[in-house]
């Protein structure tokens, strides 16, 4: 393939990635803005389970309510994380939402209607991996060292523990409240409540938030798609496909392909269907599970939330769990 044909193929792949991803990115930004303006996020967060493991499981299932792919879930997860959502819930949602949603499940069923076990195992493996990774990150008491400074700057500061001091030993101006207890006048307790803004005044805020996130995430998506297209053209795909023999090497080959190809989770099942006759079931699932969680196109978007160190941890955990589950399936299937 000469240079002109390579450039044309790369540009075609670049445009195809953008065409697939941009609608879902816009959907995620819209959902994020709606969460910002019209939903009581604090009430939602207060209703989440306190248990790290259960919270990670619930976060993984929340993706069923937000039918967005790996491009659209990033702004939603970032918005919820900024509002104080526990790390286990946020990471569980971030990893599972691209797969655990009705659109992707339906598309996978249409592609593999003759192999319904692929659909079942894709949902189970994705749910298990997202829950485990979210649970692991819940061991970090403060997630701020793993987050980008722009994200931590928007997060509420943790309140330091205070020692109770008798009211008579405190300074300030007080009055007696109805139970007869001292009430400090220098607090916000007596401040008038600010009435919510009317809908006509909220709409400009909605548009401003959409434009701001679109400028930030859209540019990164373009760069990630460009890198993914360049690698697909430069690396001979036949080399990867020739390694797809046997229960182990086939999984590794499809994990590499799923990371490099960066195809949207709503259509990746139809791409994997082309390899169903030559690759093992575990290899097909490795492509369908790992790709939506971590691929070249989404790494740039994930870097808007996490520092590179945290992203490396997430990738290693997801890759190890995916390989182990898919290898176990291949050994049991053979």
N, C-alpha and C positions, 0 to 999 in steps of 0.2 A: 504494500500500500504506500503510494507516494505521499509527499507532504500535503499536497492539496486535498487528497481524499481523506487523510487523517484529520485535517482541520475541519473539513465538512462534516465528517462523522462526529468529531468532538463537539462541534457547534450544535449539531442535531441532538446529541445526548444532553448537552447543557440546556437547551430549550425545553426538551421533554421533561427533565427534572424540575425545571421551574414551573412548567405548565401543570404538572402533577401536584407540586408542593404548595404553590402560592394560594390556591383556594382554601386549603386547610390551614395555612398560616393565618390567613385573614379571618377564618372562622375562630381560631384560637385567640387572636387578638380581640375579636368582637366579644367572645365569651369573657375574656379577661377584663375588658372595659365594663361589661355588664355587671361582673362581680364587684368591680370597683364602685359603681354608682348605685346599683339597684338591689344589691343583696347584702344582708347583714352578715358579713363574713365572720365577725366575732361570735355571733350566735351559732353559726355553722361549726366553727372551730371548737366552741364549748361543748358541742354535742358529740364530738369525736371521742372514741375510746381512749382511756388513759394508758391502757396496756400497750407497750411498744409493739408486741407481736400482733395483737388484734388490730392496733392502729394501722400497721403496715398492710394487713389483709384488707381492711376497710378502704384504705387509700388505693389499693390495687383494684378494688371493685368500683371505685368512684368513676373510673374511666368509662364504665358502661353508661353513665349519665351524660358524658361529654364525648360525643362521637367525633373525635379529632385524631389525626395521625401524629407521627413523631414530630412534625413541623408545628402543628397547632397546639400541642399540649404544653410546650415550653412556656409561652406567656401566661397560660392559666396557672401552671405550677409555680411560676415565679411570683405571680400575684398572691396566691394563697400562702406561699412561704413568707412573703413580706408581711402578711397580716398575722403571722404567728402560728401557722399550721405546724404541728410537730414534724420533725425531720423524717420519721418513719412513714408518716402518711404522705408527705410530699414526694418522697423518692418512690414509694410504692405506686403512686399515681403517675409519676413521670415515666416510669419504666413500663407499666402495664397498660396505660391508656391507649397507646397505638394499636394494641391487639385486643384488649378486653373492651370492645365496644361493638354495638350491633352491626355497624356497616362492615367492619373487617370480618367479623364472624360469618356474616351472610355471604360476603365475597369468597371467603375460604370454602364455605359449603358449596357454593356454585362451582368452584374450580375442582374440588375433590369430592364431589357427590358420590363417586364410586369408591372412595376411601374415607368414609366418615371418621375413621379413627384418627386421621391427620387433623381434622378439625378439633376433635376432643383433646388430643394430646397438645395441640398448639395452645389452647386455652389453659389447660392444666399446667403445662410447663411455664408459660408466661406468668401465670398467677403465682406459682410457687417461687420462681426466681425473683420477681418483683417484691414479694413479701419477705423473702429471706434477706435480700440486699437492704430493703428498708429497715428491717429488724436489726441488721448489723450496724447500720449507721445510727440507730437509736442509742447505741452504747456511747456515742459521743454526746456528752452533756450539752456542749455549746457548739453548734454547727458553724458558727461564724468563721473560724479559721479555714473552713473548706469553701466558703462562699466568696464571690467577687465583692470588692469594696462597694461597688454601686448598689449591690443588693443589701449588704449589711447596713449601709447608710440609711436605707428606707425601713429597716426592721426596727420594732420597738426595743428600746434598751431594757435589759433585764433589771428588775428592781432589786437593789441590795437588801439583804435582810436587816431589819431594824429591831432594836431592843425596846420593848415596851417601857415607857417612862410615865410615872404618875402625872396626872394633869397639873397638880399643884407645883411640880418641879419644872414645868415647861414655861417658856416665855411666850408672850403674845397676848392678844385680846380675845377674851372668851365670853360666851353667854351660856345660860343654862338651856339645854334642849328639853323637850317634853318629858323624857324619863328622868330629868334632873341631872343629867351628865353634862360635863363641860363640852362645849362645841367651839372649835377654833374658827375665828372670823377670817383668818388669812388663808383658808383653804378654798377650794372651788366648790365646796358643798352648797354655799348660798348663791353661787353664780347662776344667772338665769339660763335656762336651757335654750339652745339655738334651734329654732324650728328648721326642719328640713327644707332645702331649696325646692321651689316649684319646678315642675317638669320642664318648662321652657328654658330655665336657667341651667338645668342639668345637661341638656343636649349639647351645648358648646363644650362642656367638660368631657363628655363622651367622645366627641370628635377629636378634641385635642389629645386625649389619651390614645386613641386609635392611631392618629398620625405619628405620635411620638414613638410608640412601640413598633409601628410599621417601618419607620426610618431606621430604627436600631436593629430589629430582627431581620428585616427584608434585605438589608445590605449584607448581613452575615450569611443569609441563606444563598444569595447570589454567589458569594465567594466560595461557600462550601460546595455548591453545585458545580462551579467551574473546576474546582480541584478534583471532584469525583469524576467528572467527564474526562478530564485530562488523563487521570490514572487508567480509566477504562480503555482509552484509546492506546495509551503507551504500553500497558501490560497485555500481552497476548492471552486472550481468554482461553485458548486451547490448552495452554500450560496448566491453568487451574483445573479445567475439566478433565484433563488426562490423569490428574491425581485422584479422581473420584472413584477409586476402586477399593473395595474392602470396607469393613465396618468402621475403621478408625480414620483412615486417610480421607474417605469420602466426607466425613463430618468436618474435618479440618478444611477441606476444599470449599465446602458450601458455607462454612463460617466466614472464610476469607471473601468469598463471592458476595455474601450478604452484606458484609461491611463495606466492600468496595463499590458494589453496584448502586447502593443508595436509592433503591426504588421505594416508592410510597407503599405503606402497609395496606392501603386499600386495594392495590392491584398486584402486590408481590406474589399472591397465591397463583395467579395466572402465569407469572414468570416461572415460578417453581414447578408448575405443572409440566412444563416442557422437559424437565429432567426426571419426571416420575418413573419413566421406563428404565432408566439407566442408573439412578442413584438409590441408595438405601432409604428407607423411611426415616431413620434417624438423621440422615444428611439433609433430607427435605425439611425436617422440623428444625434443624440447626439454622438453616437459612431463614425460615419463617419466624423463628423466635429471636435470634440474635440481631438480625437486620433492623427490625423496628426499634429495638432498644438502643443500639449503638451503631451508627454508620458514619461515613465521612461527611455526608451532607448535614447530619444533625449535630456533629461535634461542635461546629461553630456556634450553633444555637445553645447547646448545653454550656458552652464557655461563657455565655452571658449570665449564667447562674453560678457555676462552680469554678473554682480554681483548677488549673491543670492537674494538680496532685490528686484532688478528689475525683476528677474524671478518670484518671488512671486507675484508682481504686475501684471505681464503679465498673470500668471495662474489664478489669481482671476478674472481679467477682462474677459478673454476668457471663463472661466467656467460660470460666471454669464450670459454673453450674450448668450452662447450656451443653458443654461437651460431655459432662458426666451423665446428665439425664438422657441425652441422645445416644450415647454409647451404651448405656444400660438398656435402652429400648432396642437398639440394633442386636445386642447379644440375646435378648429375650425373643426377638422376632425371628432370628435365624434358626 
